[in-house]
Amino acid sequence: MRESVLFVVLAGAARFRTAAGEIVVRAGCGIWIAAGDVLAIRVGRGDVVLPVPAVGMGATSGARVTVEQRILPELVRAFGGSLGYLDASPSPVEVHGADDLAIPELVWPSSRDLRACAEVLAARPELDVAEWLARSGLGWSQRNVQRNFLAETGMTLAGWLRRSRVVAAAKLIQEGRSLGWVAHHVGYQSVAGFIRAFTREVGATPGRWREAMLSGESRVHEARVVLPRVVRGHAQGTWVRANGAHVAVWAAVGGSRLMVCGRSIDLAEGQAAVIPAGMPNSLEIPPGSMVLPVGFRSGAAGGVGEPLVPAQLGDISDVRVLSMMLAAYTAVGAVGVDAEQGFREVLAGATVAEVTAGDAVLARFASMSARSPHLTNLELSGRLGLDERMLQRAVGERAGVSLAVLRRLLRMTGARHMLGSGAKPSEVSREVGYAHLPAFTRAFRAVHGAPPAELEVQDLRFARSVWGQRAQWNPEWGNGGQKARYVS
């Protein structure tokens, strides 16, 4: 696992196998798996599993939790937020261990170079920072490393180093080493300094922790879920965007307003609508309400008319609807459910405008532009078999904006997701077809209101690693953010 996850079983049961053994988790319960653990999941037809990004607060990997029905909506909200369609980063769910003596989780940097250096530092805890930097050969200053560590792990370099040493020390203590030997081996000049550091991280002295390990006292595997604090009156929504795919959105809790091409459609609780590919859109979500994507279809498959009357789908308590969403955006969240079932049901139950030839052109153009943002308008129109003027006319009539504005929206929607996956602005600039970073920065600012280096972009790495495998992300998917369908 590259990220820590709370797996909540909504229906049926699931088997989770870790290094500690196999655990069966049934509906109404969950299991928290820490980053770095190796996990295998077995689910069958009818089983429904919700993966939720969750940080551990003194919890042991494999800790089980009881999930009360009242907190389920917030757990679903946390999953949906991790898909990257909201214009805000959701606060993390926390799993608090009942065991106060658990060794805290070591959070790893996300960038490749810093992760590699951090692994060296964790393997050689006796090295001080200056010596470690000298051996890295990267020519980084200590100030730059400190800034990057804080940005990528949420911890200062000193705090991360202390925790890394405590994690290494715990393994040595379990091997029966003396505390004096362990203290010097992990880089402390005095035993007293080591005891202070260990106590700060674990909540007990290393001697007390060793006694608890020997007695079995610390091996408690129950935990509790602590939800993020919700700011009263806080509304949510999306930025004005364009998707490369048709995306079905569902008002799971409360009502919301969907704007498509400057026209609005109100969604009451339980209703859903399809946002056609290539049409500029945004969502206004009042305080307390929740909107989730429940499926998508490639724009290359054909056009979809503008939404007129929403479909009736069901509310947050309907596990069947949740299973359709999970089938679309995860690999094993709902086995036996067609990944396109949610999209089909929304499209079939809604009233949409009559599909025109222009809708098909717009959908195909949005799909192709999202997949190949580096292509010029002339190249795109040629691949579509159209004159460039015909393409400009079709976009203007169906999207309500110029071809240049729509291309910028498509590119900047993809750019924001790439930034959320850890890419640097210079890398994103090239990927979305800009030869020069200043031009990309101007376009990004025009859409998002801030340059890419300053915007607080949501971290989407959870969606890539929720099942512990590498995601195949297609920028065409739009509102779904990073589609969590994985290959080994």
ABEGO torsion letter per residue (X at the ends): XABBBBBBBABEBBBBBBAAEBBBBBBGBBBBBBBGBBBBBBBBBGBBBBBBBBBBBGBBBGBBBBBBAAAAAAAAAAAAAAAGABABBBBBBBBBBABAABBBBBBBBABAAAAAAAAAAAABAABBAAAAAAAAGAGBBAAAAAAAAAAAAGBBAAAAAAAAAAAAAAAAAAAGBBAAAAAAAAGBABAAAAAAAAAAAAGBBAAAAAAAAAAGAABBABBBBBBBBBBBGBBBEBBBBBBABBBBBBBABEBBBBBBGGBBBBBBBGBBBBBBBGBBBBBBBBBGBBBBBAEBBBAAAEBBBBBABBBBAEBAABAAAAAAAAAAABAAABBGBBAAAAAAAAAAABBBBBBBAAAAAAAAAAAAAAABAABBAAAAAAAAGBBAAAAAAAAAAAAGBBAAAAAAAAAAAAAAAAAAAGBBAAAAAAAAGBABAAAAAAAAAAAAGBBAAABBBBBAAAAAAAAGBBBBBBAAAEAAEBBBBBBX
